[in-house]
Amino acid sequence: MDSEIQTTLRVAAVAVRIFDDLGIPLVVVGSVAGIVHQHTRRTHDIDLLADVRPTHVRRLAQALVVEWDVQEGVIQEALEKAQRFHSDPDFDRRWRPSFNVGHRATARRLDVFIPIGDRYERVQLQRRIRADLPSGPLWVVSIEDAVLAKAQWARIMQLHRSALNLRYLHTWAEHLGVADLLDAILRGERPGPPPADDDSQQLRMF
């Protein structure tokens, strides 16, 4: 595993420990969870689903500010948006309530998504798994929930196909060894299993 990925995992472990110490339920999602599940890729973004409550805000900001650029008001604003997500008819529901902070020493970004009361969010938190890594322990989504997240993105891609840069997609799908999966998704088909002689270290997420 290269040093860029190791740095991201180390910083993710630092963030998880802060939330754990404050008793904030969390689960790592997105690319970092994919790395844990052997879908190896470089990323500077660390995504968390974290059940931050108003009583956590000040202590969370104080704990993060040691290594991260953070403002207490940004966290509070994200919680207020989560409250409005269902109750305010004018709220822009295209974007999930969240806040992000930057890690000063490594330029990693922590994106913290606030639950909006969806039942599936609770399920992800309940089914999280502990990954004991050399860089430190992480709570990550289960492999099944990682697959569902990929399926959600596949649906989004189908809905917005007319706006996609297909040349870009095909070029990099070939580079990443997933051209067959991309073609199946674009056709609206269920992707088949990987070839029997596929020795790729990347885990097929469908």
MODELLER restraints for C-alpha pairs under 7 A, 6 or more apart:
rsr = mdl.restraints
at = mdl.atoms
rsr.add(forms.Gaussian(group=physical.xy_distance, feature=features.Distance(at['CA:4:A'], at['CA:42:A']), mean=6.68, stdev=0.5))
rsr.add(forms.Gaussian(group=physical.xy_distance, feature=features.Distance(at['CA:5:A'], at['CA:42:A']), mean=5.67, stdev=0.5))
rsr.add(forms.Gaussian(group=physical.xy_distance, feature=features.Distance(at['CA:8:A'], at['CA:44:A']), mean=6.29, stdev=0.5))
rsr.add(forms.Gaussian(group=physical.xy_distance, feature=features.Distance(at['CA:8:A'], at['CA:108:A']), mean=6.91, stdev=0.5))
rsr.add(forms.Gaussian(group=physical.xy_distance, feature=features.Distance(at['CA:9:A'], at['CA:135:A']), mean=6.25, stdev=0.5))
rsr.add(forms.Gaussian(group=physical.xy_distance, feature=features.Distance(at['CA:10:A'], at['CA:135:A']), mean=4.73, stdev=0.5))
rsr.add(forms.Gaussian(group=physical.xy_distance, feature=features.Distance(at['CA:10:A'], at['CA:136:A']), mean=6.56, stdev=0.5))
rsr.add(forms.Gaussian(group=physical.xy_distance, feature=features.Distance(at['CA:12:A'], at['CA:46:A']), mean=6.35, stdev=0.5))
rsr.add(forms.Gaussian(group=physical.xy_distance, feature=features.Distance(at['CA:13:A'], at['CA:135:A']), mean=6.72, stdev=0.5))
rsr.add(forms.Gaussian(group=physical.xy_distance, feature=features.Distance(at['CA:13:A'], at['CA:136:A']), mean=5.21, stdev=0.5))
rsr.add(forms.Gaussian(group=physical.xy_distance, feature=features.Distance(at['CA:13:A'], at['CA:137:A']), mean=5.98, stdev=0.5))
rsr.add(forms.Gaussian(group=physical.xy_distance, feature=features.Distance(at['CA:13:A'], at['CA:138:A']), mean=5.79, stdev=0.5))
rsr.add(forms.Gaussian(group=physical.xy_distance, feature=features.Distance(at['CA:16:A'], at['CA:138:A']), mean=6.45, stdev=0.5))
rsr.add(forms.Gaussian(group=physical.xy_distance, feature=features.Distance(at['CA:18:A'], at['CA:63:A']), mean=6.78, stdev=0.5))
rsr.add(forms.Gaussian(group=physical.xy_distance, feature=features.Distance(at['CA:24:A'], at['CA:50:A']), mean=6.68, stdev=0.5))
rsr.add(forms.Gaussian(group=physical.xy_distance, feature=features.Distance(at['CA:24:A'], at['CA:51:A']), mean=6.03, stdev=0.5))
rsr.add(forms.Gaussian(group=physical.xy_distance, feature=features.Distance(at['CA:24:A'], at['CA:52:A']), mean=6.10, stdev=0.5))
rsr.add(forms.Gaussian(group=physical.xy_distance, feature=features.Distance(at['CA:25:A'], at['CA:50:A']), mean=5.75, stdev=0.5))
rsr.add(forms.Gaussian(group=physical.xy_distance, feature=features.Distance(at['CA:25:A'], at['CA:51:A']), mean=5.46, stdev=0.5))
rsr.add(forms.Gaussian(group=physical.xy_distance, feature=features.Distance(at['CA:26:A'], at['CA:48:A']), mean=6.53, stdev=0.5))
rsr.add(forms.Gaussian(group=physical.xy_distance, feature=features.Distance(at['CA:26:A'], at['CA:49:A']), mean=5.49, stdev=0.5))
rsr.add(forms.Gaussian(group=physical.xy_distance, feature=features.Distance(at['CA:26:A'], at['CA:50:A']), mean=4.14, stdev=0.5))
rsr.add(forms.Gaussian(group=physical.xy_distance, feature=features.Distance(at['CA:26:A'], at['CA:51:A']), mean=6.32, stdev=0.5))
rsr.add(forms.Gaussian(group=physical.xy_distance, feature=features.Distance(at['CA:26:A'], at['CA:125:A']), mean=6.45, stdev=0.5))
rsr.add(forms.Gaussian(group=physical.xy_distance, feature=features.Distance(at['CA:27:A'], at['CA:48:A']), mean=5.67, stdev=0.5))
rsr.add(forms.Gaussian(group=physical.xy_distance, feature=features.Distance(at['CA:27:A'], at['CA:49:A']), mean=5.40, stdev=0.5))
rsr.add(forms.Gaussian(group=physical.xy_distance, feature=features.Distance(at['CA:27:A'], at['CA:50:A']), mean=6.56, stdev=0.5))
rsr.add(forms.Gaussian(group=physical.xy_distance, feature=features.Distance(at['CA:27:A'], at['CA:125:A']), mean=5.92, stdev=0.5))
rsr.add(forms.Gaussian(group=physical.xy_distance, feature=features.Distance(at['CA:27:A'], at['CA:128:A']), mean=6.29, stdev=0.5))
rsr.add(forms.Gaussian(group=physical.xy_distance, feature=features.Distance(at['CA:27:A'], at['CA:139:A']), mean=5.26, stdev=0.5))
rsr.add(forms.Gaussian(group=physical.xy_distance, feature=features.Distance(at['CA:27:A'], at['CA:140:A']), mean=5.17, stdev=0.5))
rsr.add(forms.Gaussian(group=physical.xy_distance, feature=features.Distance(at['CA:27:A'], at['CA:141:A']), mean=6.11, stdev=0.5))
rsr.add(forms.Gaussian(group=physical.xy_distance, feature=features.Distance(at['CA:28:A'], at['CA:47:A']), mean=5.93, stdev=0.5))
rsr.add(forms.Gaussian(group=physical.xy_distance, feature=features.Distance(at['CA:28:A'], at['CA:48:A']), mean=4.57, stdev=0.5))
rsr.add(forms.Gaussian(group=physical.xy_distance, feature=features.Distance(at['CA:28:A'], at['CA:49:A']), mean=6.48, stdev=0.5))
rsr.add(forms.Gaussian(group=physical.xy_distance, feature=features.Distance(at['CA:28:A'], at['CA:139:A']), mean=5.88, stdev=0.5))
rsr.add(forms.Gaussian(group=physical.xy_distance, feature=features.Distance(at['CA:28:A'], at['CA:140:A']), mean=4.46, stdev=0.5))
rsr.add(forms.Gaussian(group=physical.xy_distance, feature=features.Distance(at['CA:28:A'], at['CA:141:A']), mean=6.19, stdev=0.5))
rsr.add(forms.Gaussian(group=physical.xy_distance, feature=features.Distance(at['CA:29:A'], at['CA:47:A']), mean=5.45, stdev=0.5))
rsr.add(forms.Gaussian(group=physical.xy_distance, feature=features.Distance(at['CA:29:A'], at['CA:48:A']), mean=5.68, stdev=0.5))
rsr.add(forms.Gaussian(group=physical.xy_distance, feature=features.Distance(at['CA:29:A'], at['CA:49:A']), mean=6.95, stdev=0.5))
rsr.add(forms.Gaussian(group=physical.xy_distance, feature=features.Distance(at['CA:29:A'], at['CA:140:A']), mean=6.26, stdev=0.5))
rsr.add(forms.Gaussian(group=physical.xy_distance, feature=features.Distance(at['CA:29:A'], at['CA:141:A']), mean=5.94, stdev=0.5))
rsr.add(forms.Gaussian(group=physical.xy_distance, feature=features.Distance(at['CA:30:A'], at['CA:47:A']), mean=5.78, stdev=0.5))
rsr.add(forms.Gaussian(group=physical.xy_distance, feature=features.Distance(at['CA:31:A'], at['CA:43:A']), mean=6.82, stdev=0.5))
rsr.add(forms.Gaussian(group=physical.xy_distance, feature=features.Distance(at['CA:32:A'], at['CA:46:A']), mean=6.19, stdev=0.5))
rsr.add(forms.Gaussian(group=physical.xy_distance, feature=features.Distance(at['CA:33:A'], at['CA:140:A']), mean=5.53, stdev=0.5))
rsr.add(forms.Gaussian(group=physical.xy_distance, feature=features.Distance(at['CA:33:A'], at['CA:141:A']), mean=6.53, stdev=0.5))
rsr.add(forms.Gaussian(group=physical.xy_distance, feature=features.Distance(at['CA:34:A'], at['CA:40:A']), mean=6.89, stdev=0.5))
rsr.add(forms.Gaussian(group=physical.xy_distance, feature=features.Distance(at['CA:35:A'], at['CA:41:A']), mean=6.61, stdev=0.5))
rsr.add(forms.Gaussian(group=physical.xy_distance, feature=features.Distance(at['CA:37:A'], at['CA:143:A']), mean=6.85, stdev=0.5))
rsr.add(forms.Gaussian(group=physical.xy_distance, feature=features.Distance(at['CA:38:A'], at['CA:201:A']), mean=6.91, stdev=0.5))
rsr.add(forms.Gaussian(group=physical.xy_distance, feature=features.Distance(at['CA:38:A'], at['CA:202:A']), mean=5.86, stdev=0.5))
rsr.add(forms.Gaussian(group=physical.xy_distance, feature=features.Distance(at['CA:38:A'], at['CA:203:A']), mean=5.65, stdev=0.5))
rsr.add(forms.Gaussian(group=physical.xy_distance, feature=features.Distance(at['CA:39:A'], at['CA:202:A']), mean=4.49, stdev=0.5))
rsr.add(forms.Gaussian(group=physical.xy_distance, feature=features.Distance(at['CA:39:A'], at['CA:203:A']), mean=4.96, stdev=0.5))
rsr.add(forms.Gaussian(group=physical.xy_distance, feature=features.Distance(at['CA:40:A'], at['CA:202:A']), mean=5.90, stdev=0.5))
rsr.add(forms.Gaussian(group=physical.xy_distance, feature=features.Distance(at['CA:44:A'], at['CA:108:A']), mean=4.81, stdev=0.5))
rsr.add(forms.Gaussian(group=physical.xy_distance, feature=features.Distance(at['CA:44:A'], at['CA:109:A']), mean=6.18, stdev=0.5))
rsr.add(forms.Gaussian(group=physical.xy_distance, feature=features.Distance(at['CA:45:A'], at['CA:108:A']), mean=6.01, stdev=0.5))
rsr.add(forms.Gaussian(group=physical.xy_distance, feature=features.Distance(at['CA:45:A'], at['CA:109:A']), mean=4.92, stdev=0.5))
rsr.add(forms.Gaussian(group=physical.xy_distance, feature=features.Distance(at['CA:45:A'], at['CA:110:A']), mean=6.06, stdev=0.5))
rsr.add(forms.Gaussian(group=physical.xy_distance, feature=features.Distance(at['CA:46:A'], at['CA:109:A']), mean=6.08, stdev=0.5))
rsr.add(forms.Gaussian(group=physical.xy_distance, feature=features.Distance(at['CA:46:A'], at['CA:110:A']), mean=4.80, stdev=0.5))
rsr.add(forms.Gaussian(group=physical.xy_distance, feature=features.Distance(at['CA:46:A'], at['CA:111:A']), mean=6.03, stdev=0.5))
rsr.add(forms.Gaussian(group=physical.xy_distance, feature=features.Distance(at['CA:47:A'], at['CA:110:A']), mean=6.05, stdev=0.5))
rsr.add(forms.Gaussian(group=physical.xy_distance, feature=features.Distance(at['CA:47:A'], at['CA:111:A']), mean=4.82, stdev=0.5))
rsr.add(forms.Gaussian(group=physical.xy_distance, feature=features.Distance(at['CA:47:A'], at['CA:112:A']), mean=6.00, stdev=0.5))
rsr.add(forms.Gaussian(group=physical.xy_distance, feature=features.Distance(at['CA:48:A'], at['CA:111:A']), mean=6.23, stdev=0.5))
rsr.add(forms.Gaussian(group=physical.xy_distance, feature=features.Distance(at['CA:48:A'], at['CA:112:A']), mean=4.85, stdev=0.5))
rsr.add(forms.Gaussian(group=physical.xy_distance, feature=features.Distance(at['CA:48:A'], at['CA:113:A']), mean=6.00, stdev=0.5))
rsr.add(forms.Gaussian(group=physical.xy_distance, feature=features.Distance(at['CA:49:A'], at['CA:112:A']), mean=5.92, stdev=0.5))
rsr.add(forms.Gaussian(group=physical.xy_distance, feature=features.Distance(at['CA:49:A'], at['CA:113:A']), mean=4.78, stdev=0.5))
rsr.add(forms.Gaussian(group=physical.xy_distance, feature=features.Distance(at['CA:49:A'], at['CA:114:A']), mean=6.15, stdev=0.5))
rsr.add(forms.Gaussian(group=physical.xy_distance, feature=features.Distance(at['CA:49:A'], at['CA:115:A']), mean=6.93, stdev=0.5))
rsr.add(forms.Gaussian(group=physical.xy_distance, feature=features.Distance(at['CA:50:A'], at['CA:112:A']), mean=6.43, stdev=0.5))
rsr.add(forms.Gaussian(group=physical.xy_distance, feature=features.Distance(at['CA:50:A'], at['CA:113:A']), mean=6.20, stdev=0.5))
rsr.add(forms.Gaussian(group=physical.xy_distance, feature=features.Distance(at['CA:50:A'], at['CA:114:A']), mean=5.77, stdev=0.5))
rsr.add(forms.Gaussian(group=physical.xy_distance, feature=features.Distance(at['CA:50:A'], at['CA:115:A']), mean=6.94, stdev=0.5))
rsr.add(forms.Gaussian(group=physical.xy_distance, feature=features.Distance(at['CA:51:A'], at['CA:114:A']), mean=6.05, stdev=0.5))
rsr.add(forms.Gaussian(group=physical.xy_distance, feature=features.Distance(at['CA:51:A'], at['CA:115:A']), mean=6.01, stdev=0.5))
rsr.add(forms.Gaussian(group=physical.xy_distance, feature=features.Distance(at['CA:52:A'], at['CA:114:A']), mean=6.66, stdev=0.5))
rsr.add(forms.Gaussian(group=physical.xy_distance, feature=features.Distance(at['CA:57:A'], at['CA:72:A']), mean=6.66, stdev=0.5))
rsr.add(forms.Gaussian(group=physical.xy_distance, feature=features.Distance(at['CA:57:A'], at['CA:75:A']), mean=6.56, stdev=0.5))
rsr.add(forms.Gaussian(group=physical.xy_distance, feature=features.Distance(at['CA:57:A'], at['CA:76:A']), mean=6.66, stdev=0.5))
rsr.add(forms.Gaussian(group=physical.xy_distance, feature=features.Distance(at['CA:58:A'], at['CA:72:A']), mean=6.42, stdev=0.5))
rsr.add(forms.Gaussian(group=physical.xy_distance, feature=features.Distance(at['CA:61:A'], at['CA:70:A']), mean=6.53, stdev=0.5))
rsr.add(forms.Gaussian(group=physical.xy_distance, feature=features.Distance(at['CA:61:A'], at['CA:71:A']), mean=6.67, stdev=0.5))
rsr.add(forms.Gaussian(group=physical.xy_distance, feature=features.Distance(at['CA:61:A'], at['CA:72:A']), mean=5.44, stdev=0.5))
rsr.add(forms.Gaussian(group=physical.xy_distance, feature=features.Distance(at['CA:64:A'], at['CA:70:A']), mean=6.87, stdev=0.5))
rsr.add(forms.Gaussian(group=physical.xy_distance, feature=features.Distance(at['CA:67:A'], at['CA:103:A']), mean=6.00, stdev=0.5))
rsr.add(forms.Gaussian(group=physical.xy_distance, feature=features.Distance(at['CA:67:A'], at['CA:104:A']), mean=6.16, stdev=0.5))
rsr.add(forms.Gaussian(group=physical.xy_distance, feature=features.Distance(at['CA:68:A'], at['CA:101:A']), mean=6.17, stdev=0.5))
rsr.add(forms.Gaussian(group=physical.xy_distance, feature=features.Distance(at['CA:68:A'], at['CA:102:A']), mean=5.36, stdev=0.5))
rsr.add(forms.Gaussian(group=physical.xy_distance, feature=features.Distance(at['CA:68:A'], at['CA:103:A']), mean=4.44, stdev=0.5))
rsr.add(forms.Gaussian(group=physical.xy_distance, feature=features.Distance(at['CA:68:A'], at['CA:104:A']), mean=5.63, stdev=0.5))
rsr.add(forms.Gaussian(group=physical.xy_distance, feature=features.Distance(at['CA:69:A'], at['CA:101:A']), mean=5.56, stdev=0.5))
rsr.add(forms.Gaussian(group=physical.xy_distance, feature=features.Distance(at['CA:69:A'], at['CA:102:A']), mean=5.27, stdev=0.5))
rsr.add(forms.Gaussian(group=physical.xy_distance, feature=features.Distance(at['CA:69:A'], at['CA:103:A']), mean=6.53, stdev=0.5))
rsr.add(forms.Gaussian(group=physical.xy_distance, feature=features.Distance(at['CA:69:A'], at['CA:104:A']), mean=6.71, stdev=0.5))
rsr.add(forms.Gaussian(group=physical.xy_distance, feature=features.Distance(at['CA:70:A'], at['CA:101:A']), mean=5.43, stdev=0.5))
rsr.add(forms.Gaussian(group=physical.xy_distance, feature=features.Distance(at['CA:74:A'], at['CA:99:A']), mean=6.40, stdev=0.5))
rsr.add(forms.Gaussian(group=physical.xy_distance, feature=features.Distance(at['CA:75:A'], at['CA:99:A']), mean=6.02, stdev=0.5))
rsr.add(forms.Gaussian(group=physical.xy_distance, feature=features.Distance(at['CA:78:A'], at['CA:97:A']), mean=5.34, stdev=0.5))
rsr.add(forms.Gaussian(group=physical.xy_distance, feature=features.Distance(at['CA:78:A'], at['CA:98:A']), mean=5.24, stdev=0.5))
rsr.add(forms.Gaussian(group=physical.xy_distance, feature=features.Distance(at['CA:78:A'], at['CA:99:A']), mean=5.97, stdev=0.5))
rsr.add(forms.Gaussian(group=physical.xy_distance, feature=features.Distance(at['CA:79:A'], at['CA:114:A']), mean=6.75, stdev=0.5))
rsr.add(forms.Gaussian(group=physical.xy_distance, feature=features.Distance(at['CA:81:A'], at['CA:97:A']), mean=5.67, stdev=0.5))
rsr.add(forms.Gaussian(group=physical.xy_distance, feature=features.Distance(at['CA:82:A'], at['CA:97:A']), mean=5.43, stdev=0.5))
rsr.add(forms.Gaussian(group=physical.xy_distance, feature=features.Distance(at['CA:82:A'], at['CA:114:A']), mean=6.49, stdev=0.5))
rsr.add(forms.Gaussian(group=physical.xy_distance, feature=features.Distance(at['CA:82:A'], at['CA:115:A']), mean=6.85, stdev=0.5))
rsr.add(forms.Gaussian(group=physical.xy_distance, feature=features.Distance(at['CA:82:A'], at['CA:116:A']), mean=5.26, stdev=0.5))
rsr.add(forms.Gaussian(group=physical.xy_distance, feature=features.Distance(at['CA:84:A'], at['CA:91:A']), mean=6.82, stdev=0.5))
rsr.add(forms.Gaussian(group=physical.xy_distance, feature=features.Distance(at['CA:85:A'], at['CA:91:A']), mean=6.22, stdev=0.5))
rsr.add(forms.Gaussian(group=physical.xy_distance, feature=features.Distance(at['CA:85:A'], at['CA:93:A']), mean=6.65, stdev=0.5))
rsr.add(forms.Gaussian(group=physical.xy_distance, feature=features.Distance(at['CA:85:A'], at['CA:116:A']), mean=6.70, stdev=0.5))
rsr.add(forms.Gaussian(group=physical.xy_distance, feature=features.Distance(at['CA:96:A'], at['CA:113:A']), mean=6.88, stdev=0.5))
rsr.add(forms.Gaussian(group=physical.xy_distance, feature=features.Distance(at['CA:97:A'], at['CA:113:A']), mean=6.02, stdev=0.5))
rsr.add(forms.Gaussian(group=physical.xy_distance, feature=features.Distance(at['CA:97:A'], at['CA:114:A']), mean=5.68, stdev=0.5))
rsr.add(forms.Gaussian(group=physical.xy_distance, feature=features.Distance(at['CA:98:A'], at['CA:111:A']), mean=6.81, stdev=0.5))
rsr.add(forms.Gaussian(group=physical.xy_distance, feature=features.Distance(at['CA:98:A'], at['CA:112:A']), mean=5.35, stdev=0.5))
rsr.add(forms.Gaussian(group=physical.xy_distance, feature=features.Distance(at['CA:98:A'], at['CA:113:A']), mean=4.28, stdev=0.5))
rsr.add(forms.Gaussian(group=physical.xy_distance, feature=features.Distance(at['CA:98:A'], at['CA:114:A']), mean=5.57, stdev=0.5))
rsr.add(forms.Gaussian(group=physical.xy_distance, feature=features.Distance(at['CA:99:A'], at['CA:111:A']), mean=5.92, stdev=0.5))
rsr.add(forms.Gaussian(group=physical.xy_distance, feature=features.Distance(at['CA:99:A'], at['CA:112:A']), mean=5.41, stdev=0.5))
rsr.add(forms.Gaussian(group=physical.xy_distance, feature=features.Distance(at['CA:99:A'], at['CA:113:A']), mean=6.79, stdev=0.5))
rsr.add(forms.Gaussian(group=physical.xy_distance, feature=features.Distance(at['CA:100:A'], at['CA:109:A']), mean=6.69, stdev=0.5))
rsr.add(forms.Gaussian(group=physical.xy_distance, feature=features.Distance(at['CA:100:A'], at['CA:110:A']), mean=5.33, stdev=0.5))
rsr.add(forms.Gaussian(group=physical.xy_distance, feature=features.Distance(at['CA:100:A'], at['CA:111:A']), mean=4.35, stdev=0.5))
rsr.add(forms.Gaussian(group=physical.xy_distance, feature=features.Distance(at['CA:100:A'], at['CA:112:A']), mean=6.00, stdev=0.5))
rsr.add(forms.Gaussian(group=physical.xy_distance, feature=features.Distance(at['CA:101:A'], at['CA:109:A']), mean=5.82, stdev=0.5))
rsr.add(forms.Gaussian(group=physical.xy_distance, feature=features.Distance(at['CA:101:A'], at['CA:110:A']), mean=5.31, stdev=0.5))
rsr.add(forms.Gaussian(group=physical.xy_distance, feature=features.Distance(at['CA:101:A'], at['CA:111:A']), mean=6.82, stdev=0.5))
rsr.add(forms.Gaussian(group=physical.xy_distance, feature=features.Distance(at['CA:102:A'], at['CA:108:A']), mean=5.92, stdev=0.5))
rsr.add(forms.Gaussian(group=physical.xy_distance, feature=features.Distance(at['CA:102:A'], at['CA:109:A']), mean=4.59, stdev=0.5))
rsr.add(forms.Gaussian(group=physical.xy_distance, feature=features.Distance(at['CA:102:A'], at['CA:110:A']), mean=6.28, stdev=0.5))
rsr.add(forms.Gaussian(group=physical.xy_distance, feature=features.Distance(at['CA:103:A'], at['CA:109:A']), mean=6.13, stdev=0.5))
rsr.add(forms.Gaussian(group=physical.xy_distance, feature=features.Distance(at['CA:115:A'], at['CA:121:A']), mean=6.56, stdev=0.5))
rsr.add(forms.Gaussian(group=physical.xy_distance, feature=features.Distance(at['CA:124:A'], at['CA:141:A']), mean=6.31, stdev=0.5))
rsr.add(forms.Gaussian(group=physical.xy_distance, feature=features.Distance(at['CA:124:A'], at['CA:145:A']), mean=6.92, stdev=0.5))
rsr.add(forms.Gaussian(group=physical.xy_distance, feature=features.Distance(at['CA:127:A'], at['CA:141:A']), mean=6.94, stdev=0.5))
rsr.add(forms.Gaussian(group=physical.xy_distance, feature=features.Distance(at['CA:127:A'], at['CA:142:A']), mean=6.29, stdev=0.5))
rsr.add(forms.Gaussian(group=physical.xy_distance, feature=features.Distance(at['CA:128:A'], at['CA:139:A']), mean=6.06, stdev=0.5))
rsr.add(forms.Gaussian(group=physical.xy_distance, feature=features.Distance(at['CA:128:A'], at['CA:140:A']), mean=5.43, stdev=0.5))
rsr.add(forms.Gaussian(group=physical.xy_distance, feature=features.Distance(at['CA:128:A'], at['CA:141:A']), mean=4.70, stdev=0.5))
rsr.add(forms.Gaussian(group=physical.xy_distance, feature=features.Distance(at['CA:128:A'], at['CA:142:A']), mean=5.51, stdev=0.5))
rsr.add(forms.Gaussian(group=physical.xy_distance, feature=features.Distance(at['CA:129:A'], at['CA:139:A']), mean=5.53, stdev=0.5))
rsr.add(forms.Gaussian(group=physical.xy_distance, feature=features.Distance(at['CA:129:A'], at['CA:140:A']), mean=5.45, stdev=0.5))
rsr.add(forms.Gaussian(group=physical.xy_distance, feature=features.Distance(at['CA:129:A'], at['CA:141:A']), mean=6.27, stdev=0.5))
rsr.add(forms.Gaussian(group=physical.xy_distance, feature=features.Distance(at['CA:129:A'], at['CA:142:A']), mean=5.99, stdev=0.5))
rsr.add(forms.Gaussian(group=physical.xy_distance, feature=features.Distance(at['CA:130:A'], at['CA:137:A']), mean=6.74, stdev=0.5))
rsr.add(forms.Gaussian(group=physical.xy_distance, feature=features.Distance(at['CA:130:A'], at['CA:138:A']), mean=5.75, stdev=0.5))
rsr.add(forms.Gaussian(group=physical.xy_distance, feature=features.Distance(at['CA:130:A'], at['CA:139:A']), mean=4.66, stdev=0.5))
rsr.add(forms.Gaussian(group=physical.xy_distance, feature=features.Distance(at['CA:130:A'], at['CA:140:A']), mean=6.43, stdev=0.5))
rsr.add(forms.Gaussian(group=physical.xy_distance, feature=features.Distance(at['CA:131:A'], at['CA:137:A']), mean=5.54, stdev=0.5))
rsr.add(forms.Gaussian(group=physical.xy_distance, feature=features.Distance(at['CA:131:A'], at['CA:138:A']), mean=5.18, stdev=0.5))
rsr.add(forms.Gaussian(group=physical.xy_distance, feature=features.Distance(at['CA:131:A'], at['CA:139:A']), mean=6.26, stdev=0.5))
rsr.add(forms.Gaussian(group=physical.xy_distance, feature=features.Distance(at['CA:132:A'], at['CA:138:A']), mean=6.57, stdev=0.5))
rsr.add(forms.Gaussian(group=physical.xy_distance, feature=features.Distance(at['CA:147:A'], at['CA:205:A']), mean=5.44, stdev=0.5))
rsr.add(forms.Gaussian(group=physical.xy_distance, feature=features.Distance(at['CA:147:A'], at['CA:206:A']), mean=6.30, stdev=0.5))
rsr.add(forms.Gaussian(group=physical.xy_distance, feature=features.Distance(at['CA:150:A'], at['CA:205:A']), mean=6.82, stdev=0.5))
rsr.add(forms.Gaussian(group=physical.xy_distance, feature=features.Distance(at['CA:154:A'], at['CA:185:A']), mean=6.55, stdev=0.5))
rsr.add(forms.Gaussian(group=physical.xy_distance, feature=features.Distance(at['CA:158:A'], at['CA:186:A']), mean=6.37, stdev=0.5))
rsr.add(forms.Gaussian(group=physical.xy_distance, feature=features.Distance(at['CA:170:A'], at['CA:179:A']), mean=6.65, stdev=0.5))
rsr.add(forms.Gaussian(group=physical.xy_distance, feature=features.Distance(at['CA:173:A'], at['CA:179:A']), mean=4.71, stdev=0.5))
rsr.add(forms.Gaussian(group=physical.xy_distance, feature=features.Distance(at['CA:173:A'], at['CA:182:A']), mean=6.83, stdev=0.5))
rsr.add(forms.Gaussian(group=physical.xy_distance, feature=features.Distance(at['CA:181:A'], at['CA:191:A']), mean=5.48, stdev=0.5))
rsr.add(forms.Gaussian(group=physical.xy_distance, feature=features.Distance(at['CA:184:A'], at['CA:190:A']), mean=6.31, stdev=0.5))
rsr.add(forms.Gaussian(group=physical.xy_distance, feature=features.Distance(at['CA:184:A'], at['CA:191:A']), mean=5.31, stdev=0.5))
rsr.add(forms.Gaussian(group=physical.xy_distance, feature=features.Distance(at['CA:185:A'], at['CA:191:A']), mean=6.79, stdev=0.5))
rsr.add(forms.Gaussian(group=physical.xy_distance, feature=features.Distance(at['CA:191:A'], at['CA:206:A']), mean=6.73, stdev=0.5))
